[in-house]
């Protein structure tokens, strides 16, 4: 009987996982898969790893993981180092529409706490946007209900608009995908050098009225390099289409998903601490483009030794050969 070394056995597990993917999962991932576009011969991936208790790992070695790029397993890397981003640019996007009415009040109070008590980032590092809702809270005119509103782009802790959030009322349609697209463009316009852009999305994930599709919204976030940390405002706590979209939004951009109330027992302000811990635990790996085929290349990072590890990164990129 042939004996395999531990490293070889781990690699066989990676290949086994690759060849036993569910077709349904593949189709769903492709439908909601934003991409990173590149025309270079090098692929660059930023990621962080978490253990079985969902805690970020401070130390990761390049032997701890393999990259599955399309149908190829990549173990030879051009470079591997800690990420250079040293701080966060945070945009909080809050859903005020009718679909979140059952959990609206709790979520709004969470947003205020996040902004006022979240001392992990500076005054100029956080902005607050909202969409949906009524004019009762004085946040925006009724005629502008379909357009996201920028409550503050800096100085949010002292902002009158944020202070008025608890007086707002939920209502109207839910242009979630349009709001995500708007937020991605806002982040791209306001991003600071050396800062990692993070979008904290409070929503139930249900879109009832948007000009943009789900894929277009996530593509905009991917193009802006945004990590989505989604807080599920769903009332039932059971998996549904909205929760699935939020989960995919976070997974495909390399962020995190927080189920309804389940993960926020320590207070919503811990979200910023979580994002900062993820930032400090992040690495960048580069490798040669394994295929010159144009189009979408799915990728994932899988553990090679400790199978309890989870790697968080974007889930693919679009390759366009030069001159096309």
Short mmCIF file of the C-alpha atoms (twelve columns), coordinates in Angstrom:
data_MODEL
# 
_entry.id   MODEL 
# 
loop_
_atom_site.group_PDB 
_atom_site.id 
_atom_site.type_symbol 
_atom_site.label_atom_id 
_atom_site.label_alt_id 
_atom_site.label_comp_id 
_atom_site.label_asym_id 
_atom_site.label_seq_id 
_atom_site.Cartn_x 
_atom_site.Cartn_y 
_atom_site.Cartn_z 
_atom_site.pdbx_PDB_model_num 
ATOM 1   C CA . UNK A 1   0.000   0.000  0.000   1 
ATOM 2   C CA . UNK A 2   1.429   3.360  -1.064  1 
ATOM 3   C CA . UNK A 3   2.148   5.836  1.768   1 
ATOM 4   C CA . UNK A 4   1.757   9.577  1.320   1 
ATOM 5   C CA . UNK A 5   3.517   12.360 3.175   1 
ATOM 6   C CA . UNK A 6   1.305   14.796 5.180   1 
ATOM 7   C CA . UNK A 7   1.884   17.572 2.599   1 
ATOM 8   C CA . UNK A 8   0.978   15.286 -0.296  1 
ATOM 9   C CA . UNK A 9   -2.116  14.053 1.522   1 
ATOM 10  C CA . UNK A 10  -3.249  17.633 2.167   1 
ATOM 11  C CA . UNK A 11  -2.808  18.489 -1.497  1 
ATOM 12  C CA . UNK A 12  -4.907  15.449 -2.441  1 
ATOM 13  C CA . UNK A 13  -7.648  16.801 -0.168  1 
ATOM 14  C CA . UNK A 14  -7.521  20.107 -2.043  1 
ATOM 15  C CA . UNK A 15  -7.873  18.307 -5.361  1 
ATOM 16  C CA . UNK A 16  -10.686 16.164 -3.967  1 
ATOM 17  C CA . UNK A 17  -12.571 19.275 -2.834  1 
ATOM 18  C CA . UNK A 18  -12.091 20.850 -6.242  1 
ATOM 19  C CA . UNK A 19  -13.410 17.832 -8.164  1 
ATOM 20  C CA . UNK A 20  -16.429 17.362 -5.887  1 
ATOM 21  C CA . UNK A 21  -17.961 20.823 -6.078  1 
ATOM 22  C CA . UNK A 22  -21.727 20.932 -6.316  1 
ATOM 23  C CA . UNK A 23  -22.942 22.128 -9.767  1 
ATOM 24  C CA . UNK A 24  -25.673 24.116 -8.044  1 
ATOM 25  C CA . UNK A 25  -23.083 25.924 -5.927  1 
ATOM 26  C CA . UNK A 26  -20.979 26.664 -9.002  1 
ATOM 27  C CA . UNK A 27  -23.946 28.181 -10.834 1 
ATOM 28  C CA . UNK A 28  -24.937 30.290 -7.846  1 
ATOM 29  C CA . UNK A 29  -21.388 31.542 -7.318  1 
ATOM 30  C CA . UNK A 30  -21.123 32.499 -10.988 1 
ATOM 31  C CA . UNK A 31  -24.437 34.350 -10.879 1 
ATOM 32  C CA . UNK A 32  -23.354 36.485 -7.933  1 
ATOM 33  C CA . UNK A 33  -19.633 36.608 -8.636  1 
ATOM 34  C CA . UNK A 34  -18.030 40.041 -8.919  1 
ATOM 35  C CA . UNK A 35  -14.619 39.910 -10.512 1 
ATOM 36  C CA . UNK A 36  -11.238 41.560 -10.341 1 
ATOM 37  C CA . UNK A 37  -10.143 42.621 -13.806 1 
ATOM 38  C CA . UNK A 38  -6.532  42.250 -14.858 1 
ATOM 39  C CA . UNK A 39  -4.574  42.328 -18.101 1 
ATOM 40  C CA . UNK A 40  -1.219  41.564 -16.441 1 
ATOM 41  C CA . UNK A 41  0.515   38.197 -16.231 1 
ATOM 42  C CA . UNK A 42  0.463   38.282 -12.423 1 
ATOM 43  C CA . UNK A 43  -2.480  37.631 -10.113 1 
ATOM 44  C CA . UNK A 44  -2.551  39.536 -6.805  1 
ATOM 45  C CA . UNK A 45  -4.760  38.356 -3.928  1 
ATOM 46  C CA . UNK A 46  -5.263  39.988 -0.532  1 
ATOM 47  C CA . UNK A 47  -6.636  37.680 2.162   1 
ATOM 48  C CA . UNK A 48  -6.855  36.882 5.854   1 
ATOM 49  C CA . UNK A 49  -7.413  33.551 7.598   1 
ATOM 50  C CA . UNK A 50  -9.630  32.609 10.531  1 
ATOM 51  C CA . UNK A 51  -9.553  29.572 12.811  1 
ATOM 52  C CA . UNK A 52  -12.387 27.257 13.841  1 
ATOM 53  C CA . UNK A 53  -13.615 29.905 16.312  1 
ATOM 54  C CA . UNK A 54  -13.715 32.561 13.576  1 
ATOM 55  C CA . UNK A 55  -10.726 34.420 15.006  1 
ATOM 56  C CA . UNK A 56  -8.183  35.961 12.594  1 
ATOM 57  C CA . UNK A 57  -4.724  34.415 12.549  1 
ATOM 58  C CA . UNK A 58  -1.815  36.769 13.091  1 
ATOM 59  C CA . UNK A 59  0.683   34.415 11.483  1 
ATOM 60  C CA . UNK A 60  0.189   32.546 8.213   1 
ATOM 61  C CA . UNK A 61  2.915   30.917 6.127   1 
ATOM 62  C CA . UNK A 62  2.783   30.244 2.417   1 
ATOM 63  C CA . UNK A 63  2.819   26.525 3.118   1 
ATOM 64  C CA . UNK A 64  -0.468  26.822 5.028   1 
ATOM 65  C CA . UNK A 65  -2.584  27.202 1.901   1 
ATOM 66  C CA . UNK A 66  -2.940  26.481 -1.777  1 
ATOM 67  C CA . UNK A 67  -4.783  28.565 -4.343  1 
ATOM 68  C CA . UNK A 68  -7.230  26.869 -6.663  1 
ATOM 69  C CA . UNK A 69  -7.380  29.082 -9.764  1 
ATOM 70  C CA . UNK A 70  -9.942  27.640 -12.134 1 
ATOM 71  C CA . UNK A 71  -8.960  23.980 -12.366 1 
ATOM 72  C CA . UNK A 72  -5.329  24.489 -11.366 1 
ATOM 73  C CA . UNK A 73  -3.769  24.239 -7.931  1 
ATOM 74  C CA . UNK A 74  -1.147  26.944 -7.360  1 
ATOM 75  C CA . UNK A 75  1.582   26.421 -4.761  1 
ATOM 76  C CA . UNK A 76  4.440   28.410 -6.296  1 
ATOM 77  C CA . UNK A 77  4.058   32.093 -5.461  1 
ATOM 78  C CA . UNK A 78  5.982   35.081 -6.782  1 
ATOM 79  C CA . UNK A 79  5.646   36.951 -3.496  1 
ATOM 80  C CA . UNK A 80  4.026   36.595 -0.092  1 
ATOM 81  C CA . UNK A 81  3.950   39.321 2.579   1 
ATOM 82  C CA . UNK A 82  1.799   41.175 5.073   1 
ATOM 83  C CA . UNK A 83  -0.644  43.632 3.471   1 
ATOM 84  C CA . UNK A 84  0.551   47.237 3.501   1 
ATOM 85  C CA . UNK A 85  -2.792  48.898 4.333   1 
ATOM 86  C CA . UNK A 86  -2.519  50.395 7.802   1 
ATOM 87  C CA . UNK A 87  -5.977  51.837 8.469   1 
ATOM 88  C CA . UNK A 88  -9.618  51.673 7.396   1 
ATOM 89  C CA . UNK A 89  -11.933 53.831 5.352   1 
ATOM 90  C CA . UNK A 90  -15.419 52.893 6.602   1 
ATOM 91  C CA . UNK A 91  -18.748 53.557 4.930   1 
ATOM 92  C CA . UNK A 92  -21.900 52.502 6.783   1 
ATOM 93  C CA . UNK A 93  -24.835 51.866 4.444   1 
ATOM 94  C CA . UNK A 94  -28.174 51.437 6.210   1 
ATOM 95  C CA . UNK A 95  -31.433 50.155 4.724   1 
ATOM 96  C CA . UNK A 96  -34.468 52.182 5.837   1 
ATOM 97  C CA . UNK A 97  -36.980 50.567 3.489   1 
ATOM 98  C CA . UNK A 98  -40.263 48.850 4.288   1 
ATOM 99  C CA . UNK A 99  -38.822 45.340 4.060   1 
ATOM 100 C CA . UNK A 100 -36.698 45.850 7.190   1 
ATOM 101 C CA . UNK A 101 -39.561 47.224 9.320   1 
ATOM 102 C CA . UNK A 102 -39.632 44.346 11.862  1 
ATOM 103 C CA . UNK A 103 -36.009 44.925 12.886  1 
ATOM 104 C CA . UNK A 104 -35.704 48.553 11.825  1 
ATOM 105 C CA . UNK A 105 -35.596 50.185 15.260  1 
ATOM 106 C CA . UNK A 106 -32.938 47.860 16.662  1 
ATOM 107 C CA . UNK A 107 -30.786 48.221 13.555  1 
ATOM 108 C CA . UNK A 108 -30.957 52.017 13.558  1 
ATOM 109 C CA . UNK A 109 -29.865 52.101 17.187  1 
ATOM 110 C CA . UNK A 110 -27.015 49.771 16.241  1 
ATOM 111 C CA . UNK A 111 -25.900 52.162 13.502  1 
ATOM 112 C CA . UNK A 112 -25.880 55.111 15.904  1 
ATOM 113 C CA . UNK A 113 -23.857 53.102 18.421  1 
ATOM 114 C CA . UNK A 114 -21.426 52.043 15.731  1 
ATOM 115 C CA . UNK A 115 -20.793 55.629 14.694  1 
ATOM 116 C CA . UNK A 116 -20.784 57.264 18.135  1 
ATOM 117 C CA . UNK A 117 -19.020 54.561 20.137  1 
ATOM 118 C CA . UNK A 118 -16.807 53.100 17.443  1 
ATOM 119 C CA . UNK A 119 -13.582 54.730 18.575  1 
ATOM 120 C CA . UNK A 120 -11.499 52.253 16.584  1 
ATOM 121 C CA . UNK A 121 -11.461 54.664 13.619  1 
ATOM 122 C CA . UNK A 122 -11.010 58.425 13.471  1 
ATOM 123 C CA . UNK A 123 -13.570 61.103 12.680  1 
ATOM 124 C CA . UNK A 124 -12.397 61.404 9.095   1 
ATOM 125 C CA . UNK A 125 -12.440 57.651 8.483   1 
ATOM 126 C CA . UNK A 126 -16.169 56.973 8.635   1 
ATOM 127 C CA . UNK A 127 -19.143 58.038 6.512   1 
ATOM 128 C CA . UNK A 128 -22.835 57.144 6.765   1 
ATOM 129 C CA . UNK A 129 -25.212 56.598 3.838   1 
ATOM 130 C CA . UNK A 130 -28.837 55.464 3.851   1 
ATOM 131 C CA . UNK A 131 -31.515 54.487 1.345   1 
ATOM 132 C CA . UNK A 132 -35.277 54.012 1.479   1 
ATOM 133 C CA . UNK A 133 -37.331 55.295 4.393   1 
ATOM 134 C CA . UNK A 134 -39.675 58.251 4.673   1 
ATOM 135 C CA . UNK A 135 -39.185 61.955 5.048   1 
ATOM 136 C CA . UNK A 136 -40.518 61.837 8.604   1 
ATOM 137 C CA . UNK A 137 -37.060 61.760 10.086  1 
ATOM 138 C CA . UNK A 138 -35.944 64.749 8.054   1 
ATOM 139 C CA . UNK A 139 -33.173 62.723 6.443   1 
ATOM 140 C CA . UNK A 140 -34.072 63.426 2.824   1 
ATOM 141 C CA . UNK A 141 -37.011 64.737 0.778   1 
ATOM 142 C CA . UNK A 142 -39.732 62.252 -0.132  1 
ATOM 143 C CA . UNK A 143 -38.944 62.803 -3.824  1 
ATOM 144 C CA . UNK A 144 -35.407 61.529 -3.250  1 
ATOM 145 C CA . UNK A 145 -36.401 58.306 -1.496  1 
ATOM 146 C CA . UNK A 146 -35.073 56.163 -4.347  1 
ATOM 147 C CA . UNK A 147 -31.629 57.770 -4.204  1 
ATOM 148 C CA . UNK A 148 -29.148 56.983 -1.409  1 
ATOM 149 C CA . UNK A 149 -28.525 59.900 0.923   1 
ATOM 150 C CA . UNK A 150 -25.095 60.843 2.293   1 
ATOM 151 C CA . UNK A 151 -25.827 61.667 5.924   1 
ATOM 152 C CA . UNK A 152 -22.201 62.555 6.592   1 
ATOM 153 C CA . UNK A 153 -18.858 61.990 4.905   1 
ATOM 154 C CA . UNK A 154 -16.781 63.013 7.944   1 
ATOM 155 C CA . UNK A 155 -17.413 64.271 11.453  1 
ATOM 156 C CA . UNK A 156 -20.259 61.769 11.765  1 
ATOM 157 C CA . UNK A 157 -20.098 61.496 15.557  1 
ATOM 158 C CA . UNK A 158 -21.311 65.066 15.858  1 
ATOM 159 C CA . UNK A 159 -23.608 64.969 12.835  1 
ATOM 160 C CA . UNK A 160 -27.200 66.123 13.284  1 
ATOM 161 C CA . UNK A 161 -28.252 63.790 10.465  1 
ATOM 162 C CA . UNK A 162 -26.964 60.714 12.294  1 
ATOM 163 C CA . UNK A 163 -28.642 61.939 15.487  1 
ATOM 164 C CA . UNK A 164 -31.933 62.045 13.575  1 
ATOM 165 C CA . UNK A 165 -31.716 58.424 12.489  1 
ATOM 166 C CA . UNK A 166 -33.711 57.072 15.478  1 
ATOM 167 C CA . UNK A 167 -36.582 59.393 14.491  1 
ATOM 168 C CA . UNK A 168 -36.724 58.053 10.936  1 
ATOM 169 C CA . UNK A 169 -39.445 55.689 9.773   1 
ATOM 170 C CA . UNK A 170 -39.031 52.634 7.597   1 
ATOM 171 C CA . UNK A 171 -40.976 52.588 4.364   1 
ATOM 172 C CA . UNK A 172 -40.911 52.510 0.605   1 
ATOM 173 C CA . UNK A 173 -39.252 50.220 -1.885  1 
ATOM 174 C CA . UNK A 174 -35.782 48.723 -1.503  1 
ATOM 175 C CA . UNK A 175 -33.269 49.819 -4.176  1 
ATOM 176 C CA . UNK A 176 -30.513 47.781 -2.528  1 
ATOM 177 C CA . UNK A 177 -28.470 47.042 -5.649  1 
ATOM 178 C CA . UNK A 178 -28.570 50.697 -6.730  1 
ATOM 179 C CA . UNK A 179 -27.519 51.738 -3.221  1 
ATOM 180 C CA . UNK A 180 -24.577 49.336 -3.248  1 
ATOM 181 C CA . UNK A 181 -23.475 50.669 -6.623  1 
ATOM 182 C CA . UNK A 182 -23.729 54.240 -5.344  1 
ATOM 183 C CA . UNK A 183 -21.778 53.343 -2.178  1 
ATOM 184 C CA . UNK A 184 -19.011 51.694 -4.221  1 
ATOM 185 C CA . UNK A 185 -18.656 54.809 -6.366  1 
ATOM 186 C CA . UNK A 186 -18.662 56.982 -3.241  1 
ATOM 187 C CA . UNK A 187 -15.879 54.876 -1.740  1 
ATOM 188 C CA . UNK A 188 -13.842 54.993 -4.953  1 
ATOM 189 C CA . UNK A 189 -14.095 58.801 -4.962  1 
ATOM 190 C CA . UNK A 190 -13.167 59.209 -1.285  1 
ATOM 191 C CA . UNK A 191 -10.592 56.475 -0.732  1 
ATOM 192 C CA . UNK A 192 -7.366  57.508 0.973   1 
ATOM 193 C CA . UNK A 193 -3.962  56.093 0.082   1 
ATOM 194 C CA . UNK A 194 -2.847  53.326 2.418   1 
ATOM 195 C CA . UNK A 195 -6.386  52.725 3.746   1 
ATOM 196 C CA . UNK A 196 -8.540  49.669 3.177   1 
ATOM 197 C CA . UNK A 197 -12.133 50.462 2.162   1 
ATOM 198 C CA . UNK A 198 -14.789 48.656 4.208   1 
ATOM 199 C CA . UNK A 199 -18.533 48.818 3.618   1 
ATOM 200 C CA . UNK A 200 -20.691 47.894 6.622   1 
ATOM 201 C CA . UNK A 201 -24.106 47.086 5.185   1 
ATOM 202 C CA . UNK A 202 -27.195 46.947 7.393   1 
ATOM 203 C CA . UNK A 203 -29.955 45.295 5.337   1 
ATOM 204 C CA . UNK A 204 -32.098 42.191 4.961   1 
ATOM 205 C CA . UNK A 205 -30.608 41.654 1.508   1 
ATOM 206 C CA . UNK A 206 -33.924 41.967 -0.333  1 
ATOM 207 C CA . UNK A 207 -34.093 44.230 -3.378  1 
ATOM 208 C CA . UNK A 208 -37.513 45.309 -4.637  1 
ATOM 209 C CA . UNK A 209 -36.594 48.141 -6.985  1 
ATOM 210 C CA . UNK A 210 -33.224 48.738 -8.667  1 
ATOM 211 C CA . UNK A 211 -31.956 49.670 -12.090 1 
ATOM 212 C CA . UNK A 212 -28.767 47.697 -11.438 1 
ATOM 213 C CA . UNK A 213 -28.604 43.921 -11.075 1 
ATOM 214 C CA . UNK A 214 -27.121 42.056 -8.113  1 
ATOM 215 C CA . UNK A 215 -24.078 41.140 -10.160 1 
ATOM 216 C CA . UNK A 216 -23.557 44.740 -11.319 1 
ATOM 217 C CA . UNK A 217 -23.724 45.964 -7.715  1 
ATOM 218 C CA . UNK A 218 -21.178 43.420 -6.504  1 
ATOM 219 C CA . UNK A 219 -18.981 44.104 -9.509  1 
ATOM 220 C CA . UNK A 220 -18.942 47.803 -8.575  1 
ATOM 221 C CA . UNK A 221 -17.881 46.875 -5.041  1 
ATOM 222 C CA . UNK A 222 -15.173 44.579 -6.395  1 
ATOM 223 C CA . UNK A 223 -13.883 47.249 -8.791  1 
ATOM 224 C CA . UNK A 224 -13.605 49.661 -5.858  1 
ATOM 225 C CA . UNK A 225 -11.693 47.068 -3.809  1 
ATOM 226 C CA . UNK A 226 -14.359 47.112 -1.097  1 
ATOM 227 C CA . UNK A 227 -14.716 44.500 1.635   1 
ATOM 228 C CA . UNK A 228 -18.393 44.090 2.534   1 
ATOM 229 C CA . UNK A 229 -19.241 43.362 6.161   1 
ATOM 230 C CA . UNK A 230 -22.967 42.656 6.040   1 
ATOM 231 C CA . UNK A 231 -25.277 42.749 9.067   1 
ATOM 232 C CA . UNK A 232 -28.433 40.770 8.324   1 
ATOM 233 C CA . UNK A 233 -31.558 42.673 9.409   1 
ATOM 234 C CA . UNK A 234 -33.827 39.746 8.539   1 
ATOM 235 C CA . UNK A 235 -36.452 39.166 11.201  1 
ATOM 236 C CA . UNK A 236 -36.863 35.406 10.881  1 
ATOM 237 C CA . UNK A 237 -33.253 34.397 11.362  1 
ATOM 238 C CA . UNK A 238 -33.809 31.630 8.811   1 
ATOM 239 C CA . UNK A 239 -31.885 31.329 5.531   1 
ATOM 240 C CA . UNK A 240 -33.652 33.063 2.649   1 
ATOM 241 C CA . UNK A 241 -32.817 34.762 -0.648  1 
ATOM 242 C CA . UNK A 242 -31.912 38.025 1.099   1 
ATOM 243 C CA . UNK A 243 -29.603 36.356 3.603   1 
ATOM 244 C CA . UNK A 244 -28.008 34.377 0.798   1 
ATOM 245 C CA . UNK A 245 -27.268 37.560 -1.141  1 
ATOM 246 C CA . UNK A 246 -25.670 39.199 1.916   1 
ATOM 247 C CA . UNK A 247 -23.572 36.103 2.532   1 
ATOM 248 C CA . UNK A 248 -22.413 36.018 -1.088  1 
ATOM 249 C CA . UNK A 249 -21.687 39.761 -1.042  1 
ATOM 250 C CA . UNK A 250 -19.398 39.328 1.947   1 
ATOM 251 C CA . UNK A 251 -17.752 36.122 0.768   1 
ATOM 252 C CA . UNK A 252 -17.110 37.335 -2.768  1 
ATOM 253 C CA . UNK A 253 -15.394 40.529 -1.612  1 
ATOM 254 C CA . UNK A 254 -13.413 38.960 1.248   1 
ATOM 255 C CA . UNK A 255 -15.456 40.445 4.095   1 
ATOM 256 C CA . UNK A 256 -17.697 38.877 6.735   1 
ATOM 257 C CA . UNK A 257 -21.385 38.089 7.185   1 
ATOM 258 C CA . UNK A 258 -23.190 38.546 10.508  1 
ATOM 259 C CA . UNK A 259 -26.426 36.588 10.949  1 
ATOM 260 C CA . UNK A 260 -29.401 38.350 12.574  1 
ATOM 261 C CA . UNK A 261 -28.310 39.307 16.095  1 
ATOM 262 C CA . UNK A 262 -26.423 36.041 16.481  1 
ATOM 263 C CA . UNK A 263 -22.921 37.493 16.144  1 
ATOM 264 C CA . UNK A 264 -23.349 40.878 17.792  1 
ATOM 265 C CA . UNK A 265 -23.728 39.918 21.436  1 
ATOM 266 C CA . UNK A 266 -20.749 42.087 22.374  1 
ATOM 267 C CA . UNK A 267 -22.316 45.169 20.818  1 
ATOM 268 C CA . UNK A 268 -22.318 46.432 17.277  1 
ATOM 269 C CA . UNK A 269 -19.261 48.604 17.909  1 
ATOM 270 C CA . UNK A 270 -17.244 45.363 17.839  1 
ATOM 271 C CA . UNK A 271 -17.706 45.371 14.051  1 
ATOM 272 C CA . UNK A 272 -14.989 47.993 13.660  1 
ATOM 273 C CA . UNK A 273 -12.671 46.066 15.952  1 
ATOM 274 C CA . UNK A 274 -13.330 42.943 13.886  1 
ATOM 275 C CA . UNK A 275 -12.504 44.779 10.654  1 
ATOM 276 C CA . UNK A 276 -9.311  46.175 12.201  1 
ATOM 277 C CA . UNK A 277 -8.234  42.741 13.427  1 
ATOM 278 C CA . UNK A 278 -8.829  41.369 9.930   1 
ATOM 279 C CA . UNK A 279 -6.757  44.220 8.486   1 
ATOM 280 C CA . UNK A 280 -3.816  43.484 10.789  1 
ATOM 281 C CA . UNK A 281 -3.990  39.784 9.928   1 
ATOM 282 C CA . UNK A 282 -4.079  40.331 6.144   1 
ATOM 283 C CA . UNK A 283 -1.520  39.101 3.634   1 
ATOM 284 C CA . UNK A 284 -0.894  39.651 -0.063  1 
ATOM 285 C CA . UNK A 285 0.144   36.798 -2.340  1 
ATOM 286 C CA . UNK A 286 1.030   37.027 -6.025  1 
ATOM 287 C CA . UNK A 287 1.518   34.295 -8.603  1 
ATOM 288 C CA . UNK A 288 1.906   33.798 -12.342 1 
ATOM 289 C CA . UNK A 289 -1.312  33.817 -14.309 1 
ATOM 290 C CA . UNK A 290 -1.968  30.073 -14.776 1 
ATOM 291 C CA . UNK A 291 -4.055  30.416 -17.936 1 
ATOM 292 C CA . UNK A 292 -4.125  32.942 -20.781 1 
ATOM 293 C CA . UNK A 293 -7.779  32.208 -21.428 1 
ATOM 294 C CA . UNK A 294 -9.832  35.420 -21.495 1 
ATOM 295 C CA . UNK A 295 -12.784 35.784 -19.172 1 
ATOM 296 C CA . UNK A 296 -13.666 34.919 -15.599 1 
ATOM 297 C CA . UNK A 297 -11.216 32.902 -13.499 1 
ATOM 298 C CA . UNK A 298 -12.728 31.643 -10.222 1 
ATOM 299 C CA . UNK A 299 -10.321 31.279 -7.340  1 
ATOM 300 C CA . UNK A 300 -10.308 30.157 -3.755  1 
ATOM 301 C CA . UNK A 301 -7.742  29.628 -1.019  1 
ATOM 302 C CA . UNK A 302 -7.821  26.256 0.726   1 
ATOM 303 C CA . UNK A 303 -5.860  25.040 3.761   1 
ATOM 304 C CA . UNK A 304 -3.149  22.435 3.236   1 
ATOM 305 C CA . UNK A 305 -2.330  21.419 6.827   1 
ATOM 306 C CA . UNK A 306 -4.931  22.703 9.277   1 
ATOM 307 C CA . UNK A 307 -8.270  21.951 7.645   1 
ATOM 308 C CA . UNK A 308 -10.111 24.045 10.259  1 
ATOM 309 C CA . UNK A 309 -8.771  27.267 8.738   1 
ATOM 310 C CA . UNK A 310 -10.955 29.492 6.554   1 
ATOM 311 C CA . UNK A 311 -9.431  31.926 4.070   1 
ATOM 312 C CA . UNK A 312 -11.261 35.150 3.179   1 
ATOM 313 C CA . UNK A 313 -10.559 36.772 -0.200  1 
ATOM 314 C CA . UNK A 314 -12.243 37.840 -3.418  1 
ATOM 315 C CA . UNK A 315 -13.597 34.883 -5.345  1 
ATOM 316 C CA . UNK A 316 -12.269 35.484 -8.845  1 
ATOM 317 C CA . UNK A 317 -10.993 37.867 -11.477 1 
ATOM 318 C CA . UNK A 318 -11.534 38.678 -15.145 1 
ATOM 319 C CA . UNK A 319 -8.514  38.331 -17.399 1 
ATOM 320 C CA . UNK A 320 -8.393  40.339 -20.612 1 
ATOM 321 C CA . UNK A 321 -5.314  39.775 -22.791 1 
ATOM 322 C CA . UNK A 322 -3.471  42.942 -23.774 1 
ATOM 323 C CA . UNK A 323 -4.660  44.480 -27.010 1 
ATOM 324 C CA . UNK A 324 -8.174  43.032 -26.835 1 
# 
